[in-house]
Amino acid sequence: MKNTTQPKRGRPSREDAIVESKFTKRFDDDNGDYSIWTFDLTKNSNGPIKTEMFYKKSPTSFEQDQENLPLTKRKYVNEENNKVVSYQRAKSLNII
């Protein structure tokens, strides 16, 4: 008569492991900015369900960025169709 209680083969089951379904992670940048990612594995198992960005100092506006650039690198707004155009196109349309 054969013994039917042989040991199981292969990798042991992970029934013992406790897996958190809701957790958050914080990611810090070099310049002091950070983001918080919220995970809920019951809703989405592939990625976060919410991300929040926190900045150390407020980002500059489009106009402030343009003031720091040389004239040939700036972007200009075409008033006829409200599109942003480059320096050469703005010059040909007589915007500047």
C-alpha positions, 0 to 999 in steps of 0.5 A: 500500500502506497503512502498518499501523504507525500510532501508538496513539491514546488514553491510554498504557497503565500497564504501566510503573507499579509498583503496591504491593499491600501498604502502611500509612498512619498518621493522626494526630489533634489530641489525640495519638491515631493510627491505622495502616491496613494495606492489601493490594490483593490481598485487598481493593481497596476499603479496609484489611484491618486498622486499629489505634487508639493512644490517648495517654491511656486513655479514660474508663469509662462510670461516670467519664463519668456522674459528670461529668454533671448528674443530669438528663443521667445514664443509669441501669441498670434492674436488672430487665432490665439496660437503660440508662434516662434520668433521668426513667424511672429516677425513675418506676421508683424507681431513684433 
